[in-house]
Amino acid sequence: MIIHCMYCGHTIDLSEAYDDYQGPVRCAVCKSLMMIRVESGQLRGMDAGPGAKAAPAALKARPTNPG
Ligand SMILES: [Zn+2]
């Protein structure tokens, strides 16, 4: 199944082993940890992992850097 990183939007391709799974998944791009819940191949829930440094909304706000 395919999920999208809640932080950077990267496509994460999970194997069939995750069709019934509840636990952490780490994004290979931004290294963020997410807690997902999958039932019968359907994503039922996604939350920020316990070690999340910043909320997803905060990542969108980039400081301006003139010059
Ligand atoms: Zn990511």
N, CA, C, O and the ligand as a Tripos MOL2 file, in Angstrom:
@<TRIPOS>MOLECULE
protein
  269   267    68     0     0
PROTEIN
NO_CHARGES

@<TRIPOS>ATOM
      1 N           0.8460   -1.1910    0.0000 N.3       1 MET1
      2 CA          0.0000    0.0000    0.0000 C.3       1 MET1
      3 C           0.8820    1.2410    0.0000 C.2       1 MET1
      4 O           2.0690    1.1900    0.3200 O.2       1 MET1
      5 N           0.2720    2.3360   -0.3630 N.am      2 ILE2
      6 CA          0.9960    3.5990   -0.4680 C.3       2 ILE2
      7 C           0.4470    4.5880    0.5500 C.2       2 ILE2
      8 O          -0.7650    4.7600    0.6740 O.2       2 ILE2
      9 N           1.3500    5.2310    1.2720 N.am      3 ILE3
     10 CA          0.9350    6.3490    2.1150 C.3       3 ILE3
     11 C           1.8090    7.5430    1.7610 C.2       3 ILE3
     12 O           2.8390    7.4050    1.1020 O.2       3 ILE3
     13 N           1.3830    8.7020    2.2050 N.am      4 HIS4
     14 CA          2.1470    9.9130    1.9490 C.3       4 HIS4
     15 C           2.6120   10.4970    3.2790 C.2       4 HIS4
     16 O           1.8360   10.6190    4.2270 O.2       4 HIS4
     17 N           3.8690   10.8490    3.3280 N.am      5 CYS5
     18 CA          4.4270   11.4430    4.5320 C.3       5 CYS5
     19 C           3.6350   12.6930    4.9100 C.2       5 CYS5
     20 O           3.4050   13.5660    4.0740 O.2       5 CYS5
     21 N           3.2240   12.7730    6.1640 N.am      6 MET6
     22 CA          2.4080   13.9020    6.6010 C.3       6 MET6
     23 C           3.2450   15.1770    6.7550 C.2       6 MET6
     24 O           2.7030   16.2590    6.9810 O.2       6 MET6
     25 N           4.5520   15.0400    6.6330 N.am      7 TYR7
     26 CA          5.4210   16.2020    6.7910 C.3       7 TYR7
     27 C           5.8850   16.7670    5.4490 C.2       7 TYR7
     28 O           5.7970   17.9710    5.2100 O.2       7 TYR7
     29 N           6.3790   15.8880    4.5780 N.am      8 CYS8
     30 CA          6.9580   16.3660    3.3230 C.3       8 CYS8
     31 C           6.1810   15.8870    2.1070 C.2       8 CYS8
     32 O           6.4530   16.3270    0.9900 O.2       8 CYS8
     33 N           5.2220   14.9960    2.3030 N.am      9 GLY9
     34 CA          4.4060   14.5360    1.1940 C.3       9 GLY9
     35 C           5.0400   13.4400    0.3660 C.2       9 GLY9
     36 O           4.4820   13.0240   -0.6500 O.2       9 GLY9
     37 N           6.2050   12.9670    0.7910 N.am     10 HIS10
     38 CA          6.8850   11.9030    0.0680 C.3      10 HIS10
     39 C           6.0360   10.6330    0.0460 C.2      10 HIS10
     40 O           5.4030   10.2790    1.0400 O.2      10 HIS10
     41 N           6.0330    9.9640   -1.0860 N.am     11 THR11
     42 CA          5.2900    8.7150   -1.2000 C.3      11 THR11
     43 C           6.0820    7.5840   -0.5650 C.2      11 THR11
     44 O           7.2300    7.3230   -0.9280 O.2      11 THR11
     45 N           5.4490    6.9240    0.3840 N.am     12 ILE12
     46 CA          6.0850    5.8180    1.0830 C.3      12 ILE12
     47 C           5.3980    4.5320    0.6570 C.2      12 ILE12
     48 O           4.2020    4.3490    0.8800 O.2      12 ILE12
     49 N           6.1630    3.6500    0.0460 N.am     13 ASP13
     50 CA          5.6090    2.3950   -0.4570 C.3      13 ASP13
     51 C           5.8090    1.3120    0.5960 C.2      13 ASP13
     52 O           6.9250    0.8520    0.8370 O.2      13 ASP13
     53 N           4.7080    0.9200    1.2100 N.am     14 LEU14
     54 CA          4.7710   -0.1070    2.2420 C.3      14 LEU14
     55 C           4.4230   -1.4630    1.6350 C.2      14 LEU14
     56 O           3.5680   -1.5620    0.7560 O.2      14 LEU14
     57 N           5.0740   -2.4670    2.1000 N.am     15 SER15
     58 CA          4.8450   -3.8080    1.5830 C.3      15 SER15
     59 C           3.5270   -4.3720    2.1030 C.2      15 SER15
     60 O           2.8570   -3.7520    2.9290 O.2      15 SER15
     61 N           3.1690   -5.5400    1.6180 N.am     16 GLU16
     62 CA          1.9290   -6.1870    2.0510 C.3      16 GLU16
     63 C           1.9560   -6.5110    3.5390 C.2      16 GLU16
     64 O           0.9090   -6.7260    4.1490 O.2      16 GLU16
     65 N           3.1260   -6.5470    4.1120 N.am     17 ALA17
     66 CA          3.2480   -6.8270    5.5390 C.3      17 ALA17
     67 C           2.5660   -5.7490    6.3790 C.2      17 ALA17
     68 O           2.3030   -5.9460    7.5650 O.2      17 ALA17
     69 N           2.2830   -4.6050    5.7470 N.am     18 TYR18
     70 CA          1.6630   -3.4910    6.4640 C.3      18 TYR18
     71 C           0.1560   -3.4190    6.2390 C.2      18 TYR18
     72 O          -0.4850   -2.4480    6.6410 O.2      18 TYR18
     73 N          -0.4070   -4.4290    5.6070 N.am     19 ASP19
     74 CA         -1.8410   -4.3950    5.3460 C.3      19 ASP19
     75 C          -2.6470   -4.4300    6.6490 C.2      19 ASP19
     76 O          -3.7680   -3.9240    6.7070 O.2      19 ASP19
     77 N          -2.0800   -5.0190    7.6670 N.am     20 ASP20
     78 CA         -2.6840   -4.9630    8.9990 C.3      20 ASP20
     79 C          -1.5660   -4.6300    9.9810 C.2      20 ASP20
     80 O          -0.8360   -5.5040   10.4490 O.2      20 ASP20
     81 N          -1.4610   -3.3530   10.2710 N.am     21 TYR21
     82 CA         -0.2980   -2.8900   11.0110 C.3      21 TYR21
     83 C          -0.6620   -1.6580   11.8200 C.2      21 TYR21
     84 O          -1.4380   -0.8050   11.3890 O.2      21 TYR21
     85 N          -0.0810   -1.5950   12.9970 N.am     22 GLN22
     86 CA         -0.2360   -0.3980   13.8130 C.3      22 GLN22
     87 C           1.0980   -0.1290   14.4820 C.2      22 GLN22
     88 O           1.5750   -0.9290   15.2870 O.2      22 GLN22
     89 N           1.6880    0.9900   14.1490 N.am     23 GLY23
     90 CA          2.9800    1.2960   14.7270 C.3      23 GLY23
     91 C           3.6920    2.3870   13.9510 C.2      23 GLY23
     92 O           3.0890    3.0930   13.1420 O.2      23 GLY23
     93 N           4.9740    2.5120   14.2090 N.am     24 PRO24
     94 CA          5.7330    3.6110   13.6210 C.3      24 PRO24
     95 C           6.2090    3.3310   12.2010 C.2      24 PRO24
     96 O           6.5130    2.1930   11.8450 O.2      24 PRO24
     97 N           6.2670    4.3780   11.4080 N.am     25 VAL25
     98 CA          6.8600    4.3330   10.0760 C.3      25 VAL25
     99 C           7.7110    5.5810    9.9230 C.2      25 VAL25
    100 O           7.2910    6.6840   10.2690 O.2      25 VAL25
    101 N           8.9130    5.3880    9.3990 N.am     26 ARG26
    102 CA          9.7960    6.5400    9.2470 C.3      26 ARG26
    103 C           9.9260    6.9050    7.7780 C.2      26 ARG26
    104 O          10.1440    6.0440    6.9260 O.2      26 ARG26
    105 N           9.7880    8.1880    7.4940 N.am     27 CYS27
    106 CA          9.9420    8.6830    6.1290 C.3      27 CYS27
    107 C          11.4160    8.6390    5.7460 C.2      27 CYS27
    108 O          12.2820    9.0740    6.5060 O.2      27 CYS27
    109 N          11.6900    8.1070    4.5500 N.am     28 ALA28
    110 CA         13.0710    7.9650    4.1100 C.3      28 ALA28
    111 C          13.6840    9.2990    3.7000 C.2      28 ALA28
    112 O          14.9050    9.4290    3.6210 O.2      28 ALA28
    113 N          12.8300   10.2900    3.4380 N.am     29 VAL29
    114 CA         13.3200   11.5760    2.9430 C.3      29 VAL29
    115 C          13.5810   12.5560    4.0790 C.2      29 VAL29
    116 O          14.6810   13.0940    4.2030 O.2      29 VAL29
    117 N          12.5570   12.7870    4.9130 N.am     30 CYS30
    118 CA         12.6960   13.7920    5.9570 C.3      30 CYS30
    119 C          12.9370   13.1600    7.3280 C.2      30 CYS30
    120 O          13.0950   13.8610    8.3270 O.2      30 CYS30
    121 N          12.9640   11.8220    7.3620 N.am     31 LYS31
    122 CA         13.2940   11.0700    8.5750 C.3      31 LYS31
    123 C          12.2850   11.2590    9.6940 C.2      31 LYS31
    124 O          12.5610   10.9250   10.8460 O.2      31 LYS31
    125 N          11.1280   11.7880    9.3650 N.am     32 SER32
    126 CA         10.1040   11.9850   10.3860 C.3      32 SER32
    127 C           9.4480   10.6600   10.7430 C.2      32 SER32
    128 O           9.2760    9.7760    9.9030 O.2      32 SER32
    129 N           9.0910   10.5540   12.0070 N.am     33 LEU33
    130 CA          8.4510    9.3440   12.4840 C.3      33 LEU33
    131 C           6.9480    9.5800   12.6100 C.2      33 LEU33
    132 O           6.5040   10.5510   13.2230 O.2      33 LEU33
    133 N           6.1820    8.6780   12.0210 N.am     34 MET34
    134 CA          4.7270    8.7700   12.0820 C.3      34 MET34
    135 C           4.1720    7.4850   12.6620 C.2      34 MET34
    136 O           4.7200    6.4030   12.4510 O.2      34 MET34
    137 N           3.0830    7.6170   13.3920 N.am     35 MET35
    138 CA          2.3910    6.4460   13.8910 C.3      35 MET35
    139 C           1.1830    6.1930   12.9950 C.2      35 MET35
    140 O           0.2880    7.0320   12.8960 O.2      35 MET35
    141 N           1.1630    5.0480   12.3520 N.am     36 ILE36
    142 CA          0.0630    4.7650   11.4400 C.3      36 ILE36
    143 C          -0.7350    3.5600   11.9270 C.2      36 ILE36
    144 O          -0.2550    2.7240   12.6930 O.2      36 ILE36
    145 N          -1.9750    3.5120   11.4460 N.am     37 ARG37
    146 CA         -2.8310    2.3740   11.7500 C.3      37 ARG37
    147 C          -3.4850    1.9140   10.4480 C.2      37 ARG37
    148 O          -4.1950    2.6790    9.7970 O.2      37 ARG37
    149 N          -3.2410    0.6740   10.0810 N.am     38 VAL38
    150 CA         -3.7320    0.1310    8.8230 C.3      38 VAL38
    151 C          -4.5820   -1.1030    9.1140 C.2      38 VAL38
    152 O          -4.1960   -1.9890    9.8770 O.2      38 VAL38
    153 N          -5.7320   -1.1280    8.4910 N.am     39 GLU39
    154 CA         -6.6090   -2.2900    8.6130 C.3      39 GLU39
    155 C          -7.0220   -2.7390    7.2250 C.2      39 GLU39
    156 O          -7.5680   -1.9520    6.4520 O.2      39 GLU39
    157 N          -6.7670   -3.9860    6.9070 N.am     40 SER40
    158 CA         -7.1490   -4.5690    5.6190 C.3      40 SER40
    159 C          -6.6540   -3.7260    4.4530 C.2      40 SER40
    160 O          -7.3640   -3.5370    3.4650 O.2      40 SER40
    161 N          -5.4440   -3.2270    4.5750 N.am     41 GLY41
    162 CA         -4.8560   -2.4750    3.4830 C.3      41 GLY41
    163 C          -5.3520   -1.0480    3.3730 C.2      41 GLY41
    164 O          -5.0180   -0.3540    2.4120 O.2      41 GLY41
    165 N          -6.1400   -0.5930    4.3340 N.am     42 GLN42
    166 CA         -6.6560    0.7680    4.2980 C.3      42 GLN42
    167 C          -6.0680    1.5560    5.4650 C.2      42 GLN42
    168 O          -6.0720    1.1000    6.6090 O.2      42 GLN42
    169 N          -5.5700    2.7330    5.1550 N.am     43 LEU43
    170 CA         -5.0080    3.5810    6.1910 C.3      43 LEU43
    171 C          -6.1320    4.1670    7.0440 C.2      43 LEU43
    172 O          -6.9910    4.8970    6.5490 O.2      43 LEU43
    173 N          -6.1080    3.8330    8.3230 N.am     44 ARG44
    174 CA         -7.1800    4.2740    9.2180 C.3      44 ARG44
    175 C          -6.7750    5.4710   10.0620 C.2      44 ARG44
    176 O          -7.6270    6.2280   10.5270 O.2      44 ARG44
    177 N          -5.5000    5.6360   10.2550 N.am     45 GLY45
    178 CA         -5.0890    6.7480   11.0900 C.3      45 GLY45
    179 C          -3.6130    7.0490   10.9280 C.2      45 GLY45
    180 O          -2.8090    6.1600   10.6480 O.2      45 GLY45
    181 N          -3.2670    8.3150   11.1080 N.am     46 MET46
    182 CA         -1.8600    8.7250   11.0350 C.3      46 MET46
    183 C          -1.6470    9.8630   12.0090 C.2      46 MET46
    184 O          -2.3770   10.8540   11.9970 O.2      46 MET46
    185 N          -0.6420    9.7100   12.8510 N.am     47 ASP47
    186 CA         -0.3430   10.7380   13.8310 C.3      47 ASP47
    187 C           1.1640   10.9780   13.8640 C.2      47 ASP47
    188 O           1.9580   10.1420   13.4320 O.2      47 ASP47
    189 N           1.5220   12.1190   14.3780 N.am     48 ALA48
    190 CA          2.9380   12.4220   14.5280 C.3      48 ALA48
    191 C           3.5690   11.4600   15.5240 C.2      48 ALA48
    192 O           2.9650   11.1140   16.5390 O.2      48 ALA48
    193 N           4.7710   11.0400   15.2260 N.am     49 GLY49
    194 CA          5.4660   10.1290   16.1150 C.3      49 GLY49
    195 C           5.8570   10.8090   17.4110 C.2      49 GLY49
    196 O           5.8390   12.0360   17.5070 O.2      49 GLY49
    197 N           6.2110   10.0090   18.4130 N.am     50 PRO50
    198 CA          6.5430   10.5510   19.7300 C.3      50 PRO50
    199 C           7.7870   11.4380   19.7080 C.2      50 PRO50
    200 O           7.9900   12.2560   20.6050 O.2      50 PRO50
    201 N           8.6070   11.2720   18.6880 N.am     51 GLY51
    202 CA          9.8360   12.0570   18.6470 C.3      51 GLY51
    203 C           9.7680   13.2280   17.6910 C.2      51 GLY51
    204 O          10.7940   13.8010   17.3260 O.2      51 GLY51
    205 N           8.5490   13.5880   17.2790 N.am     52 ALA52
    206 CA          8.3960   14.6750   16.3220 C.3      52 ALA52
    207 C           8.9310   15.9790   16.9090 C.2      52 ALA52
    208 O           8.6130   16.3490   18.0390 O.2      52 ALA52
    209 N           9.7380   16.6550   16.1240 N.am     53 LYS53
    210 CA         10.3570   17.8900   16.6080 C.3      53 LYS53
    211 C           9.4650   19.1040   16.3570 C.2      53 LYS53
    212 O           9.5370   20.0970   17.0810 O.2      53 LYS53
    213 N           8.6350   19.0160   15.3380 N.am     54 ALA54
    214 CA          7.8020   20.1630   14.9950 C.3      54 ALA54
    215 C           6.5080   19.6850   14.3760 C.2      54 ALA54
    216 O           6.4510   18.6230   13.7550 O.2      54 ALA54
    217 N           5.4860   20.4690   14.5510 N.am     55 ALA55
    218 CA          4.2060   20.1370   13.9430 C.3      55 ALA55
    219 C           4.3030   20.3500   12.4370 C.2      55 ALA55
    220 O           5.0590   21.2110   11.9840 O.2      55 ALA55
    221 N           3.5560   19.5870   11.6620 N.am     56 PRO56
    222 CA          3.5960   19.7220   10.2060 C.3      56 PRO56
    223 C           3.3590   21.1430    9.7430 C.2      56 PRO56
    224 O           3.9960   21.5910    8.7890 O.2      56 PRO56
    225 N           2.4680   21.8580   10.3850 N.am     57 ALA57
    226 CA          2.1500   23.2260    9.9740 C.3      57 ALA57
    227 C           3.3720   24.1230   10.1080 C.2      57 ALA57
    228 O           3.5580   25.0590    9.3300 O.2      57 ALA57
    229 N           4.1930   23.8280   11.0920 N.am     58 ALA58
    230 CA          5.3540   24.6720   11.3290 C.3      58 ALA58
    231 C           6.3890   24.5180   10.2190 C.2      58 ALA58
    232 O           7.1640   25.4330    9.9420 O.2      58 ALA58
    233 N           6.3870   23.3530    9.5950 N.am     59 LEU59
    234 CA          7.3700   23.1170    8.5490 C.3      59 LEU59
    235 C           7.0640   23.9180    7.2950 C.2      59 LEU59
    236 O           7.9460   24.1710    6.4740 O.2      59 LEU59
    237 N           5.8030   24.3150    7.1550 N.am     60 LYS60
    238 CA          5.4260   25.0630    5.9660 C.3      60 LYS60
    239 C           5.8470   26.5220    6.0600 C.2      60 LYS60
    240 O           6.0250   27.2020    5.0490 O.2      60 LYS60
    241 N           6.0030   26.9890    7.2920 N.am     61 ALA61
    242 CA          6.3670   28.3890    7.4800 C.3      61 ALA61
    243 C           7.8840   28.5360    7.4100 C.2      61 ALA61
    244 O           8.6060   28.2420    8.3620 O.2      61 ALA61
    245 N           8.3350   28.9970    6.2550 N.am     62 ARG62
    246 CA          9.7750   29.1620    6.1020 C.3      62 ARG62
    247 C          10.1460   30.6390    6.2990 C.2      62 ARG62
    248 O           9.4500   31.5280    5.8100 O.2      62 ARG62
    249 N          11.2150   30.8830    6.9990 N.am     63 PRO63
    250 CA         11.6470   32.2620    7.1870 C.3      63 PRO63
    251 C          12.1380   32.8560    5.8790 C.2      63 PRO63
    252 O          12.7850   32.1820    5.0780 O.2      63 PRO63
    253 N          11.8310   34.0900    5.6810 N.am     64 THR64
    254 CA         12.2880   34.7540    4.4540 C.3      64 THR64
    255 C          13.7820   34.9760    4.5230 C.2      64 THR64
    256 O          14.3380   35.2630    5.5830 O.2      64 THR64
    257 N          14.4110   34.8420    3.3980 N.am     65 ASN65
    258 CA         15.8660   34.9810    3.3440 C.3      65 ASN65
    259 C          16.2490   35.8350    2.1490 C.2      65 ASN65
    260 O          16.6590   35.3230    1.1070 O.2      65 ASN65
    261 N          16.1110   37.1410    2.3110 N.am     66 PRO66
    262 CA         16.3960   38.0480    1.1930 C.3      66 PRO66
    263 C          17.8640   38.0080    0.7980 C.2      66 PRO66
    264 O          18.7620   37.8680    1.6290 O.2      66 PRO66
    265 N          18.0610   38.1340   -0.4830 N.am     67 GLY67
    266 CA         19.4350   38.1880   -0.9570 C.3      67 GLY67
    267 C          19.8450   36.9140   -1.5530 C.2      67 GLY67
    268 O          20.9810   36.7820   -2.0070 O.2      67 GLY67
    269 ZN          8.8020   12.9490    4.8680 Zn       68 ZN68
@<TRIPOS>BOND
     1     1     2 1
     2     2     3 1
     3     3     4 2
     4     3     5 am
     5     5     6 1
     6     6     7 1
     7     7     8 2
     8     7     9 am
     9     9    10 1
    10    10    11 1
    11    11    12 2
    12    11    13 am
    13    13    14 1
    14    14    15 1
    15    15    16 2
    16    15    17 am
    17    17    18 1
    18    18    19 1
    19    19    20 2
    20    19    21 am
    21    21    22 1
    22    22    23 1
    23    23    24 2
    24    23    25 am
    25    25    26 1
    26    26    27 1
    27    27    28 2
    28    27    29 am
    29    29    30 1
    30    30    31 1
    31    31    32 2
    32    31    33 am
    33    33    34 1
    34    34    35 1
    35    35    36 2
    36    35    37 am
    37    37    38 1
    38    38    39 1
    39    39    40 2
    40    39    41 am
    41    41    42 1
    42    42    43 1
    43    43    44 2
    44    43    45 am
    45    45    46 1
    46    46    47 1
    47    47    48 2
    48    47    49 am
    49    49    50 1
    50    50    51 1
    51    51    52 2
    52    51    53 am
    53    53    54 1
    54    54    55 1
    55    55    56 2
    56    55    57 am
    57    57    58 1
    58    58    59 1
    59    59    60 2
    60    59    61 am
    61    61    62 1
    62    62    63 1
    63    63    64 2
    64    63    65 am
    65    65    66 1
    66    66    67 1
    67    67    68 2
    68    67    69 am
    69    69    70 1
    70    70    71 1
    71    71    72 2
    72    71    73 am
    73    73    74 1
    74    74    75 1
    75    75    76 2
    76    75    77 am
    77    77    78 1
    78    78    79 1
    79    79    80 2
    80    79    81 am
    81    81    82 1
    82    82    83 1
    83    83    84 2
    84    83    85 am
    85    85    86 1
    86    86    87 1
    87    87    88 2
    88    87    89 am
    89    89    90 1
    90    90    91 1
    91    91    92 2
    92    91    93 am
    93    93    94 1
    94    94    95 1
    95    95    96 2
    96    95    97 am
    97    97    98 1
    98    98    99 1
    99    99   100 2
   100    99   101 am
   101   101   102 1
   102   102   103 1
   103   103   104 2
   104   103   105 am
   105   105   106 1
   106   106   107 1
   107   107   108 2
   108   107   109 am
   109   109   110 1
   110   110   111 1
   111   111   112 2
   112   111   113 am
   113   113   114 1
   114   114   115 1
   115   115   116 2
   116   115   117 am
   117   117   118 1
   118   118   119 1
   119   119   120 2
   120   119   121 am
   121   121   122 1
   122   122   123 1
   123   123   124 2
   124   123   125 am
   125   125   126 1
   126   126   127 1
   127   127   128 2
   128   127   129 am
   129   129   130 1
   130   130   131 1
   131   131   132 2
   132   131   133 am
   133   133   134 1
   134   134   135 1
   135   135   136 2
   136   135   137 am
   137   137   138 1
   138   138   139 1
   139   139   140 2
   140   139   141 am
   141   141   142 1
   142   142   143 1
   143   143   144 2
   144   143   145 am
   145   145   146 1
   146   146   147 1
   147   147   148 2
   148   147   149 am
   149   149   150 1
   150   150   151 1
   151   151   152 2
   152   151   153 am
   153   153   154 1
   154   154   155 1
   155   155   156 2
   156   155   157 am
   157   157   158 1
   158   158   159 1
   159   159   160 2
   160   159   161 am
   161   161   162 1
   162   162   163 1
   163   163   164 2
   164   163   165 am
   165   165   166 1
   166   166   167 1
   167   167   168 2
   168   167   169 am
   169   169   170 1
   170   170   171 1
   171   171   172 2
   172   171   173 am
   173   173   174 1
   174   174   175 1
   175   175   176 2
   176   175   177 am
   177   177   178 1
   178   178   179 1
   179   179   180 2
   180   179   181 am
   181   181   182 1
   182   182   183 1
   183   183   184 2
   184   183   185 am
   185   185   186 1
   186   186   187 1
   187   187   188 2
   188   187   189 am
   189   189   190 1
   190   190   191 1
   191   191   192 2
   192   191   193 am
   193   193   194 1
   194   194   195 1
   195   195   196 2
   196   195   197 am
   197   197   198 1
   198   198   199 1
   199   199   200 2
   200   199   201 am
   201   201   202 1
   202   202   203 1
   203   203   204 2
   204   203   205 am
   205   205   206 1
   206   206   207 1
   207   207   208 2
   208   207   209 am
   209   209   210 1
   210   210   211 1
   211   211   212 2
   212   211   213 am
   213   213   214 1
   214   214   215 1
   215   215   216 2
   216   215   217 am
   217   217   218 1
   218   218   219 1
   219   219   220 2
   220   219   221 am
   221   221   222 1
   222   222   223 1
   223   223   224 2
   224   223   225 am
   225   225   226 1
   226   226   227 1
   227   227   228 2
   228   227   229 am
   229   229   230 1
   230   230   231 1
   231   231   232 2
   232   231   233 am
   233   233   234 1
   234   234   235 1
   235   235   236 2
   236   235   237 am
   237   237   238 1
   238   238   239 1
   239   239   240 2
   240   239   241 am
   241   241   242 1
   242   242   243 1
   243   243   244 2
   244   243   245 am
   245   245   246 1
   246   246   247 1
   247   247   248 2
   248   247   249 am
   249   249   250 1
   250   250   251 1
   251   251   252 2
   252   251   253 am
   253   253   254 1
   254   254   255 1
   255   255   256 2
   256   255   257 am
   257   257   258 1
   258   258   259 1
   259   259   260 2
   260   259   261 am
   261   261   262 1
   262   262   263 1
   263   263   264 2
   264   263   265 am
   265   265   266 1
   266   266   267 1
   267   267   268 2
@<TRIPOS>SUBSTRUCTURE
     1 MET1         2 RESIDUE 1 A MET
     2 ILE2         6 RESIDUE 1 A ILE
     3 ILE3        10 RESIDUE 1 A ILE
     4 HIS4        14 RESIDUE 1 A HIS
     5 CYS5        18 RESIDUE 1 A CYS
     6 MET6        22 RESIDUE 1 A MET
     7 TYR7        26 RESIDUE 1 A TYR
     8 CYS8        30 RESIDUE 1 A CYS
     9 GLY9        34 RESIDUE 1 A GLY
    10 HIS10       38 RESIDUE 1 A HIS
    11 THR11       42 RESIDUE 1 A THR
    12 ILE12       46 RESIDUE 1 A ILE
    13 ASP13       50 RESIDUE 1 A ASP
    14 LEU14       54 RESIDUE 1 A LEU
    15 SER15       58 RESIDUE 1 A SER
    16 GLU16       62 RESIDUE 1 A GLU
    17 ALA17       66 RESIDUE 1 A ALA
    18 TYR18       70 RESIDUE 1 A TYR
    19 ASP19       74 RESIDUE 1 A ASP
    20 ASP20       78 RESIDUE 1 A ASP
    21 TYR21       82 RESIDUE 1 A TYR
    22 GLN22       86 RESIDUE 1 A GLN
    23 GLY23       90 RESIDUE 1 A GLY
    24 PRO24       94 RESIDUE 1 A PRO
    25 VAL25       98 RESIDUE 1 A VAL
    26 ARG26      102 RESIDUE 1 A ARG
    27 CYS27      106 RESIDUE 1 A CYS
    28 ALA28      110 RESIDUE 1 A ALA
    29 VAL29      114 RESIDUE 1 A VAL
    30 CYS30      118 RESIDUE 1 A CYS
    31 LYS31      122 RESIDUE 1 A LYS
    32 SER32      126 RESIDUE 1 A SER
    33 LEU33      130 RESIDUE 1 A LEU
    34 MET34      134 RESIDUE 1 A MET
    35 MET35      138 RESIDUE 1 A MET
    36 ILE36      142 RESIDUE 1 A ILE
    37 ARG37      146 RESIDUE 1 A ARG
    38 VAL38      150 RESIDUE 1 A VAL
    39 GLU39      154 RESIDUE 1 A GLU
    40 SER40      158 RESIDUE 1 A SER
    41 GLY41      162 RESIDUE 1 A GLY
    42 GLN42      166 RESIDUE 1 A GLN
    43 LEU43      170 RESIDUE 1 A LEU
    44 ARG44      174 RESIDUE 1 A ARG
    45 GLY45      178 RESIDUE 1 A GLY
    46 MET46      182 RESIDUE 1 A MET
    47 ASP47      186 RESIDUE 1 A ASP
    48 ALA48      190 RESIDUE 1 A ALA
    49 GLY49      194 RESIDUE 1 A GLY
    50 PRO50      198 RESIDUE 1 A PRO
    51 GLY51      202 RESIDUE 1 A GLY
    52 ALA52      206 RESIDUE 1 A ALA
    53 LYS53      210 RESIDUE 1 A LYS
    54 ALA54      214 RESIDUE 1 A ALA
    55 ALA55      218 RESIDUE 1 A ALA
    56 PRO56      222 RESIDUE 1 A PRO
    57 ALA57      226 RESIDUE 1 A ALA
    58 ALA58      230 RESIDUE 1 A ALA
    59 LEU59      234 RESIDUE 1 A LEU
    60 LYS60      238 RESIDUE 1 A LYS
    61 ALA61      242 RESIDUE 1 A ALA
    62 ARG62      246 RESIDUE 1 A ARG
    63 PRO63      250 RESIDUE 1 A PRO
    64 THR64      254 RESIDUE 1 A THR
    65 ASN65      258 RESIDUE 1 A ASN
    66 PRO66      262 RESIDUE 1 A PRO
    67 GLY67      266 RESIDUE 1 A GLY
    68 ZN68       269 GROUP 0 **** ****
